[in-house]
Structure formats: structure tokens, C-alpha cells
């Protein structure tokens, strides 16, 4: 079962998101309202997806930014989703290099459900494909890169580039 950790300082949001998560089988939800709670849950559970409110407004709630960076360091395979009402937050920080995806508040429940399914499928398949076909895929990628380089060189020589 894939566990989804939701960090938001608003209980209404965590409750709503967890309800949607629980409707998508085989996902289960862990809710946190502070960065400290989220860090504890991350240590105690194998979290597959983390949905993180970037700005926690409540006093002593911590920072969603810091938590996202922490997740990337201690659990690199966890899918990190920024859940924010302020899109500029993503561009005013280095967070785009840390997160895998984002959702803007307010998000429809249908959109959240569709995203959860996509993240779950992509996350699970990526690990499985890496295990089964990783070396083969890397060799094919290297060959493709060589072919593209050779094509560019030929085009440059022929003046078609």
C-alpha cells in the first residue's frame, strides 16, 4: 500500500485531501499540521507521495519549503508535490529543483484524484522499469544520443542546419 503524507496547517485541507486519497485504492493517508509532525511521520512510515503546503501560516508550524527539501534528502524516491495557493512561491525559490509536481489551491477533487493515480502509477512503474530494464534503457539512451550527435554533425557539414 502506498502512503501519502499530507502536510498542511489547515485541518480542513488535510481532512479533505485525506478523504480523496483514501478513495484512491491502494493509497492511504497520513496527515500532519506542522513540519515536526511531518518529519516524524516520514521517519516512521514508508511514504510514496508527499503533498506539501509550502507556506504554513500557523505559529510554530514550521516550513513546507524546508520539509520538501528534507524529504528529497532523506527519501529521494518519494514523489514531492507542492500544494499551494500562491504560484509565485515556486518561482521565487529553488523549489522547482526539489519537487516533482505541483497543485494550486483550490484544486478540484477530481483533479486531485487524477493526479494521485498518475503519481502512483508513474512512481511504481519507474522503480519496476528501472529494476528490469535499467541497463538496457541506459544503453539505448546512449546510442540515441550518439545518433543525434552524428546527425547534427552531418547536417552541419551539409549546411542544412
Secondary structure, 3 states (H helix, E strand, C coil): CEEEEEECCCHHHHHHHHHHHHHCCCEEEEEECCHHHHHHHHHHCCEEEEEEECCCCCCCCCCHHHHHHHHHHHCCCCEEEEEECCCHHHHCCCHHHCCCEEEECCCCHHHHHHHHHHHHHHHHHHHHHHHHHHHHHHHHHHHHHHHHHHHHHHHHHHCCC
